Structures are given as C-alpha cells and as structure tokens.
Amino acid sequence: MNSIPTEKLYNPIYDSLSISEKQELLNNLAGTYDLEMLCFKEFAAFNKSTYTAEFRSKDGIEFIFVPGESVKLGIDFKDRKPSEIFNEENLYYLAYSFIDEDEDETDSQDYITRIKEKLYDNEFVSTIEDYLNNNFSKEETVLIHPMLVQKDYSETCWKNILDEELKENKEWQTMIENAEKKGISEITVHKSMCLYKENESWHGKVYRETTFKELLQDITDNDYFLPTKREWEYLAGKGCRTIFPWGNNMDFSMKLRHIEFMDDDEEYSLEKENFFGIYIAEDPYCREIVYDDGVFSYKGGDGGRNICGGMGPVWGYFPISPYFENKDDEMGEYINGGYDFFRRVIRIMKR
C-alpha cells in the first residue's frame, strides 16, 4: 500500500481528481491486490455518480472500488409527522393496509373516505411514527474507509454440481428427461437440490445447511470480509438523507418486483447497477448478511415478511431502505438459503 497515496482514496479528494489520476490510482489498486482490471466506468443513479473500475479476483469474483468518505448515515424522524414525510399517494397506501374490507363494500368513493378518516386517527398516525422511529437506524456521522466491494451478491447454502457428476447421476438425468418432455426449464426440491436449464444446457446445485459462523470462516479464510451495517448502508444509499436513495416515497412509475399490478418478466427498475456500480437486490425477500463485532444481522430486506403479510407496497418495500433495521430479527445459528445472501469486501484501510 506504500505506493498508493491513501488520502486520495477518500472523498471529497477522490471526486476532485482528474480521470487520468483516478485511473492511475485504480491501476495501482489492481496491482496491489492482484486483481485483473476489467474496465473503467462512471456509474450513475438517483442523481449520484462515481467514476471507478471493475476488477476480477483470481477466484473469479468481480469487485468495484468504492471510495471512502466521512458521511452521515441513518435517518432521524423525530418531530416529523407522516404528512410531512410522505405524499398523499403513499399515505393512502399506508392507511389502506389497516382498513377492514367489507365483502359487500363496492363504493370506491366511500373507501377513499375511510382511508382519509384513518389518516386523521391519532392512534393510527402514532403507529406509523412508532414504526419509523423503531425500525430505522439512528443518524450518525461515520468514517467509511475505501473498499473493494463484490459487484453482485452471492447465494448461501447452494453448491454447484459438477457437470460430470450431473451426467453420471441416473436419478437427476431422469428428472431432466421428464422436464424436457413437459417443457420445464427448472426443477427445485425445497432445501435439497435444483436442476436448471441455461443456454440450452442443464446445470445443478445442491443445498448444504450452513451456519453463519461457517460462512464467515470461509470468507475470512479467503482474505475477504463481510460488510458492517454502516458500510452496507453507505453502499446502498451513498449517504442519502431519505428513506430510499431516490426519496421518501415509493415511486410507482418504477417497475417493482412483487407488486401485483407491476410484476411481470420485464426488467425491474431497481435491479440495475447503482451509483457505485454495485447490484443491491432491492427486493424485500432478499436480505444481505452483515457483521459487526461478533454479531450477525440483516440489511436490505425482511425475507418478504411485510409484503407477503399483505401490508401493501409501501410497508412492504420499507425493508429495502438502506437504513431499515429490524430489531426483532432472531438470527439463530443456521442461514436460510432461500432468503439470505452475502457480499464480500476487501478493506483497503484497516479500522
């Protein structure tokens, strides 16, 4: 690291450098960490941008350089009324989930009246305020050190089946033959195995129960780390002062996963590279594992608890906020391979 002027890896200095100066720094990082340089690129989203580089490690993992920064993270809702935070459409959705729907109620105008009445109910308004105050991380100015961050998140518990092993297993081959006859491209046995067709070829993976400690050990054995809560908040929001990176309100002009009137096979608006060039799931079912001083927790989702529980799109999507923090999560010992994902980081500066 002696050849790299580390102060230049932090904003605002990094942002002020010329393109050629940034490229020189990034090339030095590739050499220092034995990474293959893939490309230089500027990534932009939600009025924020970063000029950085994509790298590939010896074990085939793609990384992005994320500059360090002293930044305010978390969000303070103190003395802020819901009507000051959300627009009318979002407030209606918040109230909608708490309206008792009569089977013979068909008057949509009357339904809107009942929603408006709910928003004047002090007890209901307190429910929103309590939720915001109790389920989001508190404001704090934090020094985030520069990192090399895995571009995409990784599955947990599922291990790939070697192609040769797949071909030699008669039971799996029979399942594939039956799937081909039925025009099916994926076969999944819950927490057991999955066979899937990709690019006209069949592949497979098997489920292996894994503890959080085993995952961490495997990551650290390969000289990587899990991000902390605050690091993940920065990676997902870049210091945004709102619930979501784009603002406080759900934007229904977006195409969002798991929203019934939007859900189809087209590309979803949030499932793209963000302002660092990183893919954050932005899916309330997908949560990433983070690690702070011996404690595992989740960021980026609640396993679909809100949205699957009929809470509607706004309550349902709160968990994808960079600052959402479910204090009731019980981690247990074992990872849930259906909902739990992880991301490797390389810390350029030690704490």
C-alpha positions in Angstrom: 0.0 0.0 0.0 3.0 2.3 0.3 2.8 3.1 -3.4 -0.8 4.3 -3.1 -1.5 7.8 -1.6 -4.3 6.6 0.6 -5.7 10.0 1.3 -6.7 10.2 -2.4 -8.9 7.2 -1.9 -11.4 9.3 0.2 -13.9 11.8 -0.9 -14.0 14.7 -1.5 -10.4 14.4 -2.6 -11.1 11.3 -4.9 -14.0 13.1 -6.6 -11.8 16.1 -7.3 -9.1 14.1 -9.2 -8.9 14.1 -12.9 -9.9 11.0 -14.9 -6.2 10.1 -15.5 -5.4 10.5 -11.8 -8.2 8.2 -10.9 -7.2 5.6 -13.4 -3.6 5.7 -12.1 -4.9 5.0 -8.6 -7.2 2.3 -9.7 -4.4 0.6 -11.7 -2.3 0.7 -8.6 -5.1 -1.0 -6.6 -5.3 -3.8 -9.2 -1.6 -4.4 -8.8 -1.6 -4.2 -5.0 -4.4 -6.7 -4.6 -3.5 -8.9 -7.5 -6.7 -8.2 -9.4 -7.4 -8.2 -13.1 -8.5 -4.8 -14.4 -11.7 -5.2 -16.4 -12.7 -1.6 -17.2 -13.0 2.0 -16.0 -16.6 3.3 -15.8 -18.7 6.0 -14.4 -21.9 4.7 -12.7 -24.9 7.0 -12.1 -28.2 6.6 -10.3 -30.6 8.8 -8.3 -28.6 12.0 -9.1 -25.4 10.4 -7.6 -22.4 9.1 -9.5 -19.0 7.5 -9.1 -16.1 7.1 -11.6 -14.5 3.8 -10.7 -13.2 0.5 -12.0 -14.3 -3.1 -12.2 -11.8 -5.8 -11.3 -11.8 -9.6 -11.2 -10.0 -11.6 -8.5 -8.1 -14.8 -9.0 -11.1 -16.8 -7.9 -13.3 -15.2 -10.5 -15.2 -12.7 -8.3 -15.9 -9.2 -9.7 -15.2 -6.2 -7.5 -15.8 -2.5 -7.6 -13.7 0.2 -6.0 -15.8 2.3 -3.6 -14.0 5.4 -2.2 -14.1 6.2 1.5 -15.9 9.1 3.0 -16.9 10.8 6.3 -20.7 10.6 5.8 -23.9 10.9 7.8 -25.9 7.7 7.8 -29.2 6.7 9.4 -32.3 8.8 9.4 -34.0 10.9 12.1 -37.8 11.1 12.1 -38.0 12.9 15.4 -40.8 15.6 15.4 -41.7 14.8 11.8 -45.3 14.0 11.0 -46.1 11.3 8.4 -47.8 14.0 6.3 -44.5 15.9 6.2 -42.6 12.8 5.1 -44.9 11.2 2.6 -47.0 12.3 -0.3 -50.8 11.7 -0.4 -50.5 8.5 -2.6 -48.0 6.9 -0.2 -50.1 7.9 2.9 -53.1 6.3 1.3 -51.2 3.0 0.8 -50.0 3.2 4.4 -53.6 3.6 5.6 -55.1 1.1 3.1 -53.5 -1.9 4.9 -55.3 -1.1 8.1 -58.8 -0.7 6.6 -61.2 -3.6 7.3 -62.5 -4.5 3.9 -66.2 -5.5 3.9 -67.1 -8.1 1.3 -70.1 -6.2 0.1 -68.3 -2.8 0.1 -68.3 -1.7 -3.5 -68.4 2.1 -3.3 -64.8 3.2 -4.1 -65.5 6.8 -3.1 -66.6 5.6 0.3 -63.5 3.6 0.6 -61.3 6.7 -0.1 -63.3 8.5 2.7 -62.5 5.7 5.1 -58.8 5.9 4.2 -58.8 9.7 4.8 -60.5 9.2 8.2 -57.8 6.7 9.1 -55.2 9.3 8.4 -56.9 11.7 10.9 -56.9 8.9 13.6 -54.2 9.8 16.1 -53.7 6.2 17.1 -53.1 5.1 13.5 -50.7 8.1 12.9 -48.8 7.0 16.0 -48.5 3.5 14.6 -46.7 5.0 11.5 -44.5 7.2 13.7 -43.6 4.3 16.1 -42.7 2.1 13.1 -40.4 4.8 11.6 -38.7 5.5 14.9 -38.2 1.9 15.9 -37.2 0.3 12.6 -34.6 2.6 11.1 -31.0 3.1 12.1 -30.3 6.4 14.0 -28.3 9.2 12.5 -24.6 9.2 13.0 -21.6 10.6 11.1 -19.3 7.7 10.3 -15.9 7.4 8.6 -16.3 4.7 5.8 -12.9 3.5 4.7 -12.3 2.8 1.0 -13.2 -0.8 -0.1 -13.2 -3.2 -3.0 -16.8 -4.5 -3.0 -18.2 -7.6 -4.6 -20.3 -6.3 -7.5 -23.1 -8.7 -7.1 -24.4 -10.6 -4.0 -23.9 -14.3 -3.6 -26.2 -17.2 -2.8 -25.8 -19.0 0.5 -26.1 -22.8 1.2 -26.3 -23.8 -2.5 -23.3 -25.5 -4.0 -22.9 -26.2 -7.7 -23.0 -29.7 -9.0 -20.1 -30.6 -11.3 -21.3 -31.2 -14.9 -19.7 -34.7 -14.9 -21.4 -35.6 -11.6 -24.7 -34.4 -13.1 -24.4 -36.5 -16.2 -23.5 -39.6 -14.1 -26.4 -39.4 -11.7 -29.3 -41.5 -13.2 -32.0 -40.0 -11.0 -31.1 -36.5 -12.0 -30.9 -37.4 -15.6 -34.4 -39.0 -15.4 -35.7 -35.8 -13.9 -34.2 -33.8 -16.7 -35.7 -36.0 -19.3 -39.1 -35.7 -17.8 -38.7 -31.9 -17.6 -37.7 -31.7 -21.2 -40.9 -33.6 -22.2 -43.0 -31.1 -20.2 -41.2 -28.1 -21.5 -39.9 -27.2 -17.9 -36.6 -25.4 -17.5 -36.2 -25.7 -13.7 -36.7 -28.4 -11.1 -36.4 -27.5 -7.4 -36.7 -29.7 -4.4 -37.0 -27.4 -1.3 -33.7 -27.2 0.5 -32.4 -30.2 -1.3 -31.5 -29.7 -5.0 -32.2 -27.6 -8.0 -31.7 -28.5 -11.7 -32.0 -25.7 -14.2 -31.5 -25.2 -18.0 -29.3 -22.3 -19.1 -28.1 -21.6 -22.6 -29.5 -24.9 -23.7 -27.5 -26.9 -21.1 -28.6 -28.4 -17.8 -26.8 -27.5 -14.6 -27.5 -28.3 -11.0 -26.8 -27.3 -7.4 -27.4 -29.0 -4.0 -28.4 -27.5 -0.7 -26.0 -27.7 2.2 -27.1 -26.4 5.6 -24.6 -23.7 6.7 -24.2 -21.7 9.9 -23.4 -18.0 10.0 -20.1 -18.8 11.6 -19.2 -21.3 8.9 -19.9 -18.7 6.2 -17.8 -16.1 8.0 -14.9 -18.6 8.4 -15.0 -19.4 4.7 -15.0 -15.7 3.8 -12.1 -14.8 6.1 -10.1 -17.9 5.1 -10.1 -16.4 1.6 -9.0 -12.9 2.9 -12.3 -11.3 2.5 -14.8 -9.7 5.0 -18.5 -9.2 5.3 -19.6 -5.6 5.4 -20.7 -3.9 8.6 -24.2 -2.4 8.9 -22.9 1.1 8.3 -20.7 0.0 5.4 -23.7 -1.6 3.8 -25.8 1.5 4.4 -23.2 3.5 2.5 -23.0 1.0 -0.3 -26.8 1.0 -0.7 -27.5 4.7 -0.2 -24.3 6.8 -0.5 -25.3 8.9 2.4 -28.9 9.6 1.2 -30.9 11.6 3.8 -34.2 10.0 2.8 -35.8 6.6 3.3 -34.9 5.4 -0.1 -31.9 6.5 -2.3 -34.5 8.3 -4.6 -36.5 10.0 -1.8 -39.1 9.2 0.9 -41.9 8.0 -1.3 -42.4 4.8 -3.3 -42.2 5.8 -7.0 -45.0 3.9 -8.7 -43.7 4.9 -12.1 -41.0 2.3 -11.4 -41.4 -1.4 -12.3 -41.1 -3.2 -8.9 -40.8 -6.8 -8.1 -43.7 -8.5 -6.1 -46.1 -5.6 -6.7 -49.1 -7.4 -8.2 -50.0 -4.7 -10.7 -46.4 -4.4 -11.9 -45.0 -7.9 -11.6 -44.0 -9.4 -15.0 -41.0 -10.7 -16.8 -39.7 -7.2 -17.9 -36.6 -5.7 -16.4 -37.3 -4.2 -12.9 -36.3 -0.6 -12.4 -34.2 -1.2 -9.2 -32.4 -4.3 -10.4 -29.6 -2.3 -12.0 -26.1 -1.1 -11.1 -26.3 1.7 -8.6 -24.2 4.8 -8.2 -21.2 2.7 -7.2 -21.7 0.1 -9.9 -23.0 -2.4 -7.4 -26.1 -4.6 -7.6 -28.2 -4.3 -4.5 -31.1 -6.7 -4.6 -33.8 -4.0 -3.9 -36.1 -7.0 -3.3 -37.8 -7.2 0.1 -37.4 -11.0 0.0 -33.6 -10.8 -0.4 -31.6 -9.8 2.7 -27.8 -9.5 2.9 -25.9 -10.7 5.9 -23.7 -8.1 7.7 -21.4 -8.5 10.6 -20.4 -6.1 13.4 -18.1 -7.1 16.3 -19.2 -10.7 16.6 -22.9 -10.1 15.8 -24.6 -11.1 12.5 -27.7 -9.2 11.2 -29.5 -8.4 8.0 -29.8 -5.4 5.7 -31.8 -4.9 2.6 -34.9 -7.0 3.2 -37.1 -8.8 5.8 -37.5 -12.1 3.9 -40.7 -10.8 2.5 -42.4 -10.6 5.9 -44.2 -7.3 5.3 -45.1 -7.7 1.7 -46.1 -11.3 1.9 -48.1 -10.5 5.0 -50.5 -8.3 3.0 -49.0 -5.0 4.2 -49.1 -3.4 0.7 -46.3 -1.9 -1.4 -45.1 0.9 0.9 -44.9 -1.1 4.1 -43.7 -4.0 2.0 -40.8 -2.0 0.5 -39.6 -0.2 3.6 -37.2 -3.1 4.3 -35.1 -2.3 1.2 -34.2 1.1 2.6 -30.5 1.5 3.3 -31.5 2.4 6.9 -34.1 -0.2 7.7 -33.2 -2.2 10.8 -35.5 -4.9 12.1 -34.5 -5.2 15.8 -36.8 -8.2 16.2 -34.8 -10.4 13.9 -33.7 -13.6 15.5 -30.7 -14.8 13.6 -30.4 -18.3 15.1 -27.4 -20.5 14.1 -28.3 -21.5 10.6 -28.6 -19.4 7.4 -31.8 -19.6 5.4 -30.6 -20.3 1.9 -33.8 -19.1 0.3 -33.6 -15.6 1.6 -30.1 -14.9 2.9 -27.3 -13.6 0.7 -23.9 -12.2 1.3 -21.3 -9.9 -0.3 -17.5 -9.9 0.1 -15.5 -6.8 0.7 -11.8 -6.1 0.8 -11.0 -3.3 3.2 -8.2 -1.1 1.9 -7.7 0.7 5.2 -7.9 -1.1 8.5 -10.1 0.4 11.2 
